[in-house]
Amino acid sequence: MTSRTQELLREALALPAEERADVAAELLASLEEPTLADETAAEGAWAQEIERRARRVIAGESAGDPWEDVRKRIAHGLARR
């Protein structure tokens, strides 16, 4: 490790636990950059899921939830963070 890297590590280790966890997560995520194949597979999976959900709605198997209810659930979840 370079002296700059060691200095950064010392500074990071002095952070509160929650901030250290955030830094660690960001560092790990930076090592796991998705490949084009990963992105293509994810897009295909989402397309299949959207189609599956649309077919359920068209068939009357799922009415979904009103936007206002969904918005409230999202706002409530974000407020708890």
C-alpha positions in Angstrom: 0.0 0.0 0.0 1.2 3.5 -0.7 1.5 6.0 2.1 -1.6 7.8 0.6 -3.6 4.6 0.7 -2.6 3.9 4.3 -3.5 7.5 5.2 -7.0 7.0 3.6 -7.4 3.7 5.4 -6.6 5.3 8.8 -9.1 8.1 8.1 -11.8 5.7 7.0 -11.3 3.5 10.1 -11.8 6.6 12.2 -15.3 7.2 10.8 -18.4 6.1 12.7 -19.5 2.6 11.9 -22.4 3.6 9.6 -20.1 5.8 7.5 -17.5 3.0 7.4 -20.1 0.6 6.1 -21.1 3.1 3.4 -17.5 3.5 2.3 -17.0 -0.3 2.3 -20.1 -0.8 0.2 -19.1 1.8 -2.3 -15.6 0.3 -2.6 -17.0 -3.2 -3.1 -19.5 -2.0 -5.6 -16.7 -0.3 -7.6 -15.0 -3.7 -7.9 -18.1 -5.4 -9.3 -18.8 -3.3 -12.4 -21.4 -5.1 -14.5 -20.4 -6.4 -17.9 -22.4 -5.8 -21.0 -23.6 -9.4 -20.8 -24.8 -8.8 -17.2 -26.7 -5.6 -18.3 -28.2 -7.4 -21.3 -29.4 -10.3 -19.1 -30.8 -7.9 -16.5 -32.7 -6.0 -19.2 -34.1 -9.2 -20.6 -35.2 -10.4 -17.2 -36.9 -7.0 -16.5 -38.7 -7.2 -19.9 -39.9 -10.7 -19.1 -41.2 -9.6 -15.7 -43.0 -6.5 -17.1 -44.6 -8.8 -19.7 -45.7 -11.3 -17.0 -47.2 -8.5 -14.9 -49.0 -6.9 -17.9 -50.5 -10.3 -18.8 -51.8 -10.8 -15.3 -53.4 -7.3 -15.3 -55.0 -8.0 -18.8 -56.3 -11.4 -17.6 -57.8 -9.8 -14.6 -55.6 -11.7 -12.2 -54.1 -8.6 -10.7 -55.7 -5.2 -10.3 -52.5 -3.6 -9.0 -52.5 -0.9 -6.3 -53.7 2.7 -6.7 -50.8 5.1 -7.2 -51.7 7.1 -4.1 -51.3 4.0 -1.9 -48.0 3.1 -3.5 -46.7 6.6 -3.1 -47.7 6.6 0.6 -45.9 3.3 1.2 -42.8 4.6 -0.5 -42.8 7.8 1.5 -43.4 5.9 4.7 -40.5 3.6 3.9 -38.2 6.5 3.1 -39.2 8.3 6.3 -38.1 5.3 8.4 -34.5 5.5 7.0 
